[in-house]
């Protein structure tokens, strides 16, 4: 089981990767609040997706977030590092992404 600090660092790494991709792919019209819940650690983070970037990452849950990602710590790190394909993780229910269908289509462009 990964630690809370390792999960926080994984989200920071994801933010950096999305930032670099946004610069090369162009702006994505998606501005939504995001919650990342890690049940095995009883921890959560929240932030905001804006223009293809993940910004304002902070500790704690946002129960009103428009997009919610739920994953155990090891699965979160595996998805972020590329050791686990996000589509495979979602279809196998290792990772859950709750969002409206239009947001899910836009999220596919980010991942």
NUDRENDO-601777 format. One record per atom (N, C-alpha, C, O): chain; x, y, z; residue number from 1. Coordinates in nm, 4 decimals. Each point is the difference from the previous one (the first is absolute). Layout:
BEGIN
TIKE  chain      east     north        up  resi
TIKE      A         X         Y         Z   NUM
...
//
This chain:
BEGIN
TIKE  chain      east     north        up  resi
TIKE      A    0.0852   -0.1174    0.0000     1
TIKE      A   -0.0852    0.1174    0.0000     1
TIKE      A    0.0903    0.1243    0.0000     1
TIKE      A    0.0930    0.0123    0.0796     1
TIKE      A   -0.1242    0.0778   -0.1709     2
TIKE      A    0.0752    0.1251   -0.0097     2
TIKE      A   -0.0433    0.0947    0.1123     2
TIKE      A   -0.1057   -0.0180    0.0604     2
TIKE      A    0.1873    0.1172   -0.0337     3
TIKE      A   -0.0303    0.0963    0.1056     3
TIKE      A   -0.0780    0.1191   -0.0563     3
TIKE      A   -0.0098    0.0178   -0.1214     3
TIKE      A   -0.0441    0.0614    0.2106     4
TIKE      A   -0.0710    0.1217   -0.0402     4
TIKE      A    0.0951    0.0939   -0.0740     4
TIKE      A   -0.0380    0.0613   -0.0998     4
TIKE      A    0.1615   -0.0499    0.1486     5
TIKE      A    0.0978    0.0865   -0.0665     5
TIKE      A    0.0318   -0.0476   -0.1409     5
TIKE      A    0.0157    0.0816   -0.0907     5
TIKE      A   -0.0062   -0.2131    0.0712     6
TIKE      A    0.0247   -0.0536   -0.1340     6
TIKE      A   -0.1178    0.0288   -0.0932     6
TIKE      A    0.0204    0.0296   -0.1177     6
TIKE      A   -0.1418   -0.0379    0.1686     7
TIKE      A   -0.1186    0.0326   -0.0803     7
TIKE      A   -0.0038    0.1484   -0.0344     7
TIKE      A   -0.0333    0.0376   -0.1124     7
TIKE      A    0.0675    0.0463    0.2096     8
TIKE      A    0.0050    0.1443   -0.0242     8
TIKE      A    0.1029    0.0305   -0.1100     8
TIKE      A   -0.0264    0.0795   -0.0902     8
TIKE      A    0.1431   -0.1434    0.0989     9
TIKE      A    0.1045    0.0204   -0.1004     9
TIKE      A   -0.0449   -0.0502   -0.1367     9
TIKE      A    0.0316    0.0618   -0.1016     9
TIKE      A   -0.1048   -0.1728    0.0977    10
TIKE      A   -0.0511   -0.0514   -0.1272    10
TIKE      A   -0.0942    0.1007   -0.0648    10
TIKE      A    0.0048    0.0205   -0.1212    10
TIKE      A   -0.0904    0.0424    0.2011    11
TIKE      A   -0.0907    0.1015   -0.0548    11
TIKE      A    0.0766    0.1225   -0.0484    11
TIKE      A   -0.0354    0.0592   -0.1019    11
TIKE      A    0.1404   -0.0211    0.1744    12
TIKE      A    0.0839    0.1118   -0.0445    12
TIKE      A    0.0699   -0.0352   -0.1324    12
TIKE      A    0.0116    0.0841   -0.0891    12
TIKE      A    0.0346   -0.2091    0.0776    13
TIKE      A    0.0631   -0.0449   -0.1245    13
TIKE      A   -0.1001    0.0011   -0.1148    13
TIKE      A    0.0331    0.0394   -0.1119    13
TIKE      A   -0.1561   -0.0831    0.1403    14
TIKE      A   -0.1049    0.0028   -0.1015    14
TIKE      A   -0.0280    0.1431   -0.0430    14
TIKE      A   -0.0166    0.0272   -0.1189    14
TIKE      A    0.0114    0.0641    0.2149    15
TIKE      A   -0.0231    0.1411   -0.0321    15
TIKE      A    0.1101    0.0535   -0.0910    15
TIKE      A   -0.0279    0.0733   -0.0949    15
TIKE      A    0.1516   -0.1092    0.1231    16
TIKE      A    0.1117    0.0456   -0.0831    16
TIKE      A   -0.0098   -0.0574   -0.1411    16
TIKE      A    0.0252    0.0700   -0.0980    16
TIKE      A   -0.0621   -0.1979    0.0883    17
TIKE      A   -0.0143   -0.0621   -0.1320    17
TIKE      A   -0.1145    0.0631   -0.0796    17
TIKE      A    0.0144    0.0255   -0.1196    17
TIKE      A   -0.1272   -0.0006    0.1849    18
TIKE      A   -0.1131    0.0643   -0.0678    18
TIKE      A    0.0364    0.1412   -0.0435    18
TIKE      A   -0.0412    0.0456   -0.1066    18
TIKE      A    0.1183    0.0229    0.1894    19
TIKE      A    0.0437    0.1351   -0.0339    19
TIKE      A    0.0852   -0.0018   -0.1274    19
TIKE      A   -0.0184    0.0837   -0.0883    19
TIKE      A    0.1100   -0.1778    0.0792    20
TIKE      A    0.0848   -0.0116   -0.1189    20
TIKE      A   -0.0831   -0.0392   -0.1218    20
TIKE      A    0.0224    0.0516   -0.1095    20
TIKE      A   -0.1178   -0.1424    0.1276    21
TIKE      A   -0.0848   -0.0424   -0.1120    21
TIKE      A   -0.0919    0.1118   -0.0471    21
TIKE      A   -0.0251    0.0133   -0.1197    21
TIKE      A   -0.0250    0.0667    0.2122    22
TIKE      A   -0.0903    0.1097   -0.0366    22
TIKE      A    0.0717    0.1004   -0.0883    22
TIKE      A   -0.0606    0.0589   -0.0895    22
TIKE      A    0.1888   -0.0392    0.1142    23
TIKE      A    0.0776    0.0949   -0.0802    23
TIKE      A    0.0176   -0.0498   -0.1431    23
TIKE      A    0.0053    0.0805   -0.0931    23
TIKE      A    0.0040   -0.2133    0.0743    24
TIKE      A    0.0215   -0.0528   -0.1345    24
TIKE      A   -0.1296   -0.0337   -0.0720    24
TIKE      A   -0.0063    0.0096   -0.1225    24
TIKE      A   -0.0967   -0.0487    0.1956    25
TIKE      A   -0.1261   -0.0400   -0.0628    25
TIKE      A   -0.0992    0.1146   -0.0171    25
TIKE      A   -0.0973   -0.0133   -0.0742    25
TIKE      A    0.1199    0.1217    0.1396    26
TIKE      A   -0.0969    0.1092   -0.0056    26
TIKE      A   -0.0957   -0.0080    0.1166    26
TIKE      A   -0.0035   -0.0988    0.0733    26
TIKE      A   -0.0726    0.2026   -0.0578    27
TIKE      A   -0.0906    0.0121    0.1137    27
TIKE      A   -0.1201   -0.0922   -0.0155    27
TIKE      A   -0.0595   -0.0089   -0.1074    27
TIKE      A    0.0247   -0.0595    0.2156    28
TIKE      A   -0.1174   -0.0858    0.0043    28
TIKE      A   -0.1072    0.0733    0.0793    28
TIKE      A    0.0254    0.0468    0.1110    28
TIKE      A   -0.1431   -0.0369   -0.1668    29
TIKE      A   -0.1095    0.0719    0.0635    29
TIKE      A   -0.0628   -0.0868    0.1097    29
TIKE      A   -0.1036   -0.0633   -0.0208    29
TIKE      A    0.1672    0.0617    0.1358    30
TIKE      A   -0.0502   -0.0774    0.1129    30
TIKE      A    0.0421    0.0717    0.1279    30
TIKE      A    0.1189    0.0113    0.0299    30
TIKE      A   -0.2162    0.0361    0.0437    31
TIKE      A    0.0270    0.0670    0.1269    31
TIKE      A   -0.0931   -0.0618    0.1043    31
TIKE      A   -0.1168    0.0371    0.0120    31
TIKE      A    0.1722   -0.1322    0.0625    32
TIKE      A   -0.0804   -0.0742    0.0971    32
TIKE      A    0.0797   -0.0220    0.1282    32
TIKE      A    0.1227   -0.0086   -0.0015    32
TIKE      A   -0.1955   -0.0001    0.1119    33
TIKE      A    0.0630   -0.0384    0.1260    33
TIKE      A    0.0222   -0.1510   -0.0027    33
TIKE      A   -0.0752   -0.0751   -0.0622    33
TIKE      A    0.1810    0.0331    0.1319    34
TIKE      A    0.0396   -0.1405   -0.0004    34
TIKE      A    0.0288   -0.0454    0.1423    34
TIKE      A    0.0654    0.0708    0.0766    34
TIKE      A   -0.1143   -0.1883   -0.0420    35
TIKE      A    0.0332   -0.0629    0.1280    35
TIKE      A    0.0669   -0.1326   -0.0302    35
TIKE      A   -0.0432   -0.0742   -0.0883    35
TIKE      A    0.1482    0.0454    0.1618    36
TIKE      A    0.0699   -0.1278   -0.0110    36
TIKE      A   -0.0081   -0.0663    0.1369    36
TIKE      A    0.0590    0.0477    0.0970    36
TIKE      A   -0.1324   -0.1574   -0.0905    37
TIKE      A   -0.0218   -0.0693    0.1269    37
TIKE      A    0.0793   -0.1300    0.0025    37
TIKE      A   -0.0018   -0.0775   -0.0957    37
TIKE      A    0.0710    0.0554    0.2062    38
TIKE      A    0.0877   -0.1166    0.0143    38
TIKE      A   -0.0479   -0.0778    0.1224    38
TIKE      A    0.0460    0.0248    0.1115    38
TIKE      A   -0.1386   -0.1194   -0.1323    39
TIKE      A   -0.0642   -0.0668    0.1133    39
TIKE      A    0.0948   -0.0817    0.0883    39
TIKE      A   -0.0205   -0.0046    0.1213    39
TIKE      A    0.1226   -0.0595   -0.1768    40
TIKE      A    0.0868   -0.0830    0.0841    40
TIKE      A    0.0840    0.0821    0.0967    40
TIKE      A    0.0484   -0.0530    0.1000    40
TIKE      A   -0.0307    0.1807   -0.1281    41
TIKE      A    0.0728    0.0892    0.0909    41
TIKE      A   -0.0934    0.0911    0.0781    41
TIKE      A    0.0438    0.0763    0.0861    41
TIKE      A   -0.1735   -0.0846   -0.1168    42
TIKE      A   -0.0980    0.0910    0.0586    42
TIKE      A    0.0456    0.1443   -0.0199    42
TIKE      A   -0.0003    0.0811    0.0927    42
TIKE      A    0.0397   -0.0517   -0.2177    43
TIKE      A    0.0521    0.1329   -0.0343    43
TIKE      A   -0.0685    0.0490   -0.1277    43
TIKE      A   -0.0603   -0.0775   -0.0742    43
TIKE      A    0.0713    0.2054    0.0517    44
TIKE      A   -0.0564    0.0595   -0.1208    44
TIKE      A    0.0754    0.1281   -0.0330    44
TIKE      A    0.0614    0.0625    0.0865    44
TIKE      A   -0.0676   -0.0257   -0.2129    45
TIKE      A    0.0561    0.1246   -0.0501    45
TIKE      A   -0.1042    0.0635   -0.0903    45
TIKE      A   -0.0897   -0.0678   -0.0502    45
TIKE      A    0.1017    0.1955    0.0302    46
TIKE      A   -0.0895    0.0663   -0.0940    46
TIKE      A    0.0787    0.1058   -0.0760    46
TIKE      A    0.1061    0.0451    0.0433    46
TIKE      A   -0.1607   -0.0076   -0.1562    47
TIKE      A    0.0619    0.1012   -0.0847    47
TIKE      A   -0.0981    0.0403   -0.1078    47
TIKE      A   -0.1213   -0.0155    0.0143    47
TIKE      A    0.1766    0.0677   -0.1229    48
TIKE      A   -0.0852    0.0468   -0.1082    48
TIKE      A    0.0687   -0.0293   -0.1321    48
TIKE      A    0.1201    0.0221   -0.0151    48
TIKE      A   -0.1974   -0.0721   -0.0803    49
TIKE      A    0.0477   -0.0146   -0.1366    49
TIKE      A   -0.0396    0.1261   -0.0741    49
TIKE      A   -0.1177    0.0358   -0.0041    49
TIKE      A    0.2146    0.0308   -0.0538    50
TIKE      A   -0.0265    0.1246   -0.0722    50
TIKE      A    0.0895    0.0059   -0.1223    50
TIKE      A    0.1225   -0.0013    0.0116    50
TIKE      A   -0.1841    0.0078   -0.1289    51
TIKE      A    0.0768    0.0125   -0.1228    51
TIKE      A    0.0986   -0.1133   -0.0232    51
TIKE      A    0.1083    0.0220   -0.0541    51
TIKE      A   -0.1452   -0.1438    0.0950    52
TIKE      A    0.0884   -0.1137   -0.0174    52
TIKE      A    0.1073   -0.0132    0.1055    52
TIKE      A    0.0897   -0.0834   -0.0121    52
TIKE      A   -0.0982    0.1649    0.1152    53
TIKE      A    0.0988   -0.0023    0.1085    53
TIKE      A   -0.0673   -0.0368    0.1322    53
TIKE      A   -0.1181    0.0280    0.0206    53
TIKE      A    0.1940   -0.0905    0.0677    54
TIKE      A   -0.0467   -0.0295    0.1350    54
TIKE      A    0.0638    0.1017    0.0926    54
TIKE      A    0.1221    0.0027    0.0156    54
TIKE      A   -0.2049    0.0812    0.0463    55
TIKE      A    0.0510    0.1101    0.0814    55
TIKE      A   -0.0634   -0.0031    0.1396    55
TIKE      A   -0.0991   -0.0690    0.0239    55
TIKE      A    0.1584    0.1446    0.0657    56
TIKE      A   -0.0529    0.0198    0.1358    56
TIKE      A   -0.0191   -0.1306    0.0766    56
TIKE      A   -0.1020   -0.0182    0.0665    56
TIKE      A    0.1986   -0.0727   -0.0751    57
TIKE      A   -0.0089   -0.1266    0.0716    57
TIKE      A    0.0179    0.0252    0.1491    57
TIKE      A    0.0941    0.0672    0.0423    57
TIKE      A   -0.1859   -0.1223    0.0363    58
TIKE      A    0.0053    0.0182    0.1452    58
TIKE      A   -0.0487   -0.1273    0.0693    58
TIKE      A   -0.0686   -0.0823   -0.0606    58
TIKE      A    0.1045    0.0673    0.1859    59
TIKE      A   -0.0463   -0.1141    0.0794    59
TIKE      A   -0.1473    0.0170    0.0314    59
TIKE      A   -0.0509    0.1118    0.0091    59
TIKE      A   -0.0170   -0.2252    0.0074    60
TIKE      A   -0.1402    0.0008    0.0391    60
TIKE      A   -0.0924   -0.0266   -0.1170    60
TIKE      A    0.0365    0.0176   -0.1162    60
TIKE      A   -0.1551   -0.0598    0.1493    61
TIKE      A   -0.1006   -0.0350   -0.1001    61
TIKE      A   -0.0824    0.1223   -0.0387    61
TIKE      A   -0.0099    0.0965    0.0757    61
TIKE      A   -0.0478   -0.1022   -0.1926    62
TIKE      A   -0.0981    0.0990   -0.0424    62
TIKE      A   -0.1246   -0.0786   -0.0406    62
TIKE      A   -0.0095   -0.0458   -0.1138    62
TIKE      A   -0.0860    0.0297    0.2055    63
TIKE      A   -0.1178   -0.0815   -0.0299    63
TIKE      A   -0.0842    0.0551   -0.1139    63
TIKE      A   -0.0817   -0.0729   -0.0562    63
TIKE      A    0.0993    0.1990    0.0209    64
TIKE      A   -0.0779    0.0605   -0.1088    64
TIKE      A    0.0763    0.0012   -0.1327    64
TIKE      A   -0.0447    0.0627   -0.0960    64
TIKE      A    0.1592   -0.1311    0.0897    65
TIKE      A    0.0815   -0.0006   -0.1219    65
TIKE      A   -0.0790   -0.0588   -0.1167    65
TIKE      A   -0.0743   -0.0967    0.0165    65
TIKE      A    0.0907    0.1550   -0.1323    66
TIKE      A   -0.0697   -0.0450   -0.1203    66
TIKE      A    0.0589   -0.1294   -0.0552    66
TIKE      A   -0.0691   -0.0764   -0.0675    66
TIKE      A    0.1979    0.0518    0.0965    67
TIKE      A    0.0667   -0.1228   -0.0430    67
TIKE      A    0.0616   -0.0633    0.1237    67
TIKE      A    0.0696    0.0667    0.0766    67
TIKE      A   -0.0954   -0.1958   -0.0571    68
TIKE      A    0.0561   -0.0716    0.1149    68
TIKE      A    0.0757   -0.1228   -0.0489    68
TIKE      A   -0.0536   -0.0826   -0.0739    68
TIKE      A    0.1778    0.0723    0.1160    69
TIKE      A    0.0848   -0.1145   -0.0295    69
TIKE      A    0.0174   -0.0763    0.1306    69
TIKE      A    0.0399    0.0574    0.1013    69
TIKE      A   -0.0700   -0.1872   -0.1039    70
TIKE      A    0.0139   -0.0828    0.1189    70
TIKE      A    0.0928   -0.1156   -0.0351    70
TIKE      A   -0.0270   -0.0767   -0.0924    70
TIKE      A    0.1365    0.0650    0.1669    71
TIKE      A    0.0969   -0.1065   -0.0248    71
TIKE      A    0.0783   -0.0281    0.1266    71
TIKE      A    0.0245    0.0903    0.0801    71
TIKE      A    0.0146   -0.2152   -0.0619    72
TIKE      A    0.0917   -0.0321    0.1087    72
TIKE      A    0.1361    0.0593   -0.0324    72
TIKE      A    0.0303    0.0277   -0.1161    72
TIKE      A    0.0506   -0.0087    0.2172    73
TIKE      A    0.1269    0.0714   -0.0148    73
TIKE      A    0.0913   -0.0614   -0.1063    73
TIKE      A    0.0539    0.0720   -0.0840    73
TIKE      A   -0.0363   -0.2029    0.0867    74
TIKE      A    0.0886   -0.0636   -0.0980    74
TIKE      A   -0.0527    0.0138   -0.1419    74
TIKE      A    0.0778    0.0195   -0.0933    74
TIKE      A   -0.2101   -0.0295    0.0760    75
TIKE      A   -0.0596    0.0144   -0.1328    75
TIKE      A    0.0129    0.1434   -0.0510    75
TIKE      A    0.0252    0.0215   -0.1186    75
TIKE      A   -0.0420    0.0758    0.2063    76
TIKE      A    0.0166    0.1399   -0.0400    76
TIKE      A    0.1412    0.0242   -0.0517    76
TIKE      A    0.0183    0.0600   -0.1059    76
TIKE      A    0.0801   -0.1060    0.1794    77
TIKE      A    0.1392    0.0194   -0.0411    77
TIKE      A    0.0295   -0.0746   -0.1285    77
TIKE      A    0.0720    0.0515   -0.0856    77
TIKE      A   -0.1263   -0.1726    0.0696    78
TIKE      A    0.0223   -0.0775   -0.1220    78
TIKE      A   -0.0603    0.0693   -0.1219    78
TIKE      A    0.0600   -0.0009   -0.1075    78
TIKE      A   -0.1773    0.0606    0.1230    79
TIKE      A   -0.0629    0.0721   -0.1118    79
TIKE      A    0.0816    0.1244   -0.0354    79
TIKE      A    0.0256    0.0264   -0.1175    79
TIKE      A    0.0142    0.0484    0.2175    80
TIKE      A    0.0734    0.1247   -0.0249    80
TIKE      A    0.1363   -0.0274   -0.0636    80
TIKE      A    0.0438    0.0747   -0.0874    80
TIKE      A    0.0232   -0.1812    0.1307    81
TIKE      A    0.1322   -0.0309   -0.0544    81
TIKE      A   -0.0064   -0.0748   -0.1325    81
TIKE      A    0.1022   -0.0182   -0.0662    81
TIKE      A   -0.2215   -0.0250    0.0273    82
TIKE      A   -0.0143   -0.0698   -0.1276    82
TIKE      A    0.0165   -0.1504    0.0091    82
TIKE      A   -0.0034   -0.0682   -0.1025    82
TIKE      A    0.0210    0.0153    0.2212    83
TIKE      A    0.0110   -0.1455    0.0160    83
TIKE      A   -0.1354   -0.0682   -0.0130    83
TIKE      A   -0.0063   -0.1210   -0.0219    83
TIKE      A   -0.1026    0.1972    0.0352    84
TIKE      A   -0.1356   -0.0520   -0.0121    84
TIKE      A   -0.0764    0.0914   -0.0947    84
TIKE      A   -0.0100    0.1205    0.0230    84
TIKE      A   -0.0433   -0.1786   -0.1291    85
TIKE      A   -0.0776    0.0767   -0.0970    85
TIKE      A   -0.1309    0.0456    0.0647    85
TIKE      A   -0.0712   -0.0802    0.0605    85
TIKE      A    0.0402    0.2084   -0.0736    86
TIKE      A   -0.1178    0.0557    0.0668    86
TIKE      A   -0.1283   -0.0638   -0.0517    86
TIKE      A   -0.0917   -0.0233    0.0788    86
TIKE      A    0.0819   -0.0059   -0.2082    87
TIKE      A   -0.1205   -0.0629   -0.0538    87
TIKE      A   -0.0176   -0.1400    0.0584    87
TIKE      A   -0.1101   -0.0388    0.0391    87
TIKE      A    0.2192   -0.0357   -0.0338    88
TIKE      A   -0.0049   -0.1348    0.0586    88
TIKE      A   -0.0341    0.0086    0.1484    88
TIKE      A   -0.0758   -0.0827    0.0506    88
TIKE      A    0.1300    0.1806    0.0190    89
TIKE      A   -0.0269    0.0152    0.1426    89
TIKE      A   -0.1465    0.0316    0.0263    89
TIKE      A   -0.0583   -0.0501    0.0961    89
TIKE      A   -0.0008    0.1326   -0.1804    90
TIKE      A   -0.1414    0.0351    0.0168    90
TIKE      A   -0.0891   -0.1193   -0.0338    90
TIKE      A   -0.0940   -0.0300    0.0736    90
TIKE      A    0.1232   -0.0385   -0.1851    91
TIKE      A   -0.0848   -0.1136   -0.0388    91
TIKE      A    0.0109   -0.1163    0.0981    91
TIKE      A   -0.0952   -0.0763    0.0159    91
TIKE      A    0.2100    0.0620    0.0499    92
TIKE      A    0.0162   -0.1068    0.0995    92
TIKE      A   -0.0439    0.0454    0.1396    92
TIKE      A    0.0072   -0.0768    0.0959    92
TIKE      A   -0.0521    0.2001   -0.0854    93
TIKE      A   -0.0494    0.0592    0.1253    93
TIKE      A    0.1072    0.0174    0.1062    93
TIKE      A   -0.0307    0.0068    0.1190    93
TIKE      A    0.1564    0.0005   -0.1613    94
TIKE      A    0.1066    0.0346    0.0939    94
TIKE      A   -0.0048    0.1490    0.0295    94
TIKE      A    0.0375    0.0447    0.1084    94
TIKE      A   -0.0842    0.0315   -0.2069    95
TIKE      A   -0.0123    0.1448    0.0102    95
TIKE      A   -0.1411    0.0370   -0.0423    95
TIKE      A   -0.0535   -0.0550   -0.0962    95
TIKE      A   -0.0053    0.1471    0.1675    96
TIKE      A   -0.1333    0.0487   -0.0336    96
TIKE      A    0.0083    0.1494   -0.0296    96
TIKE      A    0.0595    0.0764    0.0761    96
TIKE      A   -0.1198   -0.0360   -0.1875    97
TIKE      A   -0.0081    0.1421   -0.0341    97
TIKE      A   -0.1469    0.0345   -0.0136    97
TIKE      A   -0.0707   -0.0548   -0.0846    97
TIKE      A    0.0257    0.1460    0.1687    98
TIKE      A   -0.1395    0.0431   -0.0028    98
TIKE      A   -0.0051    0.1403   -0.0578    98
TIKE      A    0.0549    0.0945    0.0567    98
TIKE      A   -0.1216   -0.0827   -0.1702    99
TIKE      A   -0.0143    0.1288   -0.0676    99
TIKE      A   -0.1136   -0.0125   -0.0999    99
TIKE      A   -0.0434   -0.1107   -0.0320    99
TIKE      A   -0.0046    0.2237   -0.0171   100
TIKE      A   -0.1034   -0.0096   -0.1013   100
TIKE      A    0.0635   -0.0506   -0.1298   100
TIKE      A    0.1206    0.0159   -0.0187   100
TIKE      A   -0.1982   -0.0760   -0.0707   101
TIKE      A    0.0560   -0.0615   -0.1215   101
TIKE      A    0.0805    0.0964   -0.0872   101
TIKE      A    0.1000   -0.0402   -0.0595   101
TIKE      A   -0.1409    0.1638    0.0513   102
TIKE      A    0.0731    0.0967   -0.0824   102
TIKE      A    0.1377    0.0301    0.0592   102
TIKE      A    0.0979    0.0148   -0.0731   102
TIKE      A   -0.0915   -0.0060    0.2057   103
TIKE      A    0.1287    0.0215    0.0653   103
TIKE      A    0.0914   -0.1215   -0.0180   103
TIKE      A    0.1209    0.0153   -0.0175   103
TIKE      A   -0.1783   -0.1354    0.0218   104
TIKE      A    0.0806   -0.1208   -0.0212   104
TIKE      A    0.0634   -0.0003   -0.1381   104
TIKE      A    0.1154   -0.0399   -0.0152   104
TIKE      A   -0.1896    0.0839   -0.0854   105
TIKE      A    0.0546    0.0076   -0.1365   105
TIKE      A    0.1167    0.0994   -0.0059   105
TIKE      A    0.1012   -0.0260   -0.0651   105
TIKE      A   -0.1160    0.1381    0.1325   106
TIKE      A    0.1076    0.0983    0.0028   106
TIKE      A    0.1205   -0.0514    0.0783   106
TIKE      A    0.1145    0.0265   -0.0368   106
TIKE      A   -0.1404   -0.0998    0.1446   107
TIKE      A    0.1089   -0.0542    0.0808   107
TIKE      A    0.0849   -0.0986   -0.0813   107
TIKE      A    0.1212   -0.0083    0.0201   107
TIKE      A   -0.1829   -0.0650   -0.1098   108
TIKE      A    0.0739   -0.0951   -0.0832   108
TIKE      A    0.1095    0.0701   -0.0781   108
TIKE      A    0.1063   -0.0573   -0.0237   108
TIKE      A   -0.1319    0.1815   -0.0166   109
TIKE      A    0.0997    0.0758   -0.0748   109
TIKE      A    0.1213    0.0335    0.0862   109
TIKE      A    0.1117    0.0126   -0.0502   109
TIKE      A   -0.1350    0.0017    0.1809   110
TIKE      A    0.1111    0.0319    0.0909   110
TIKE      A    0.0875   -0.1216    0.0275   110
TIKE      A    0.1215    0.0121    0.0156   110
TIKE      A   -0.1837   -0.1286   -0.0098   111
TIKE      A    0.0713   -0.1198    0.0403   111
TIKE      A    0.0506   -0.0704   -0.1226   111
TIKE      A    0.0638   -0.1047    0.0109   111
//
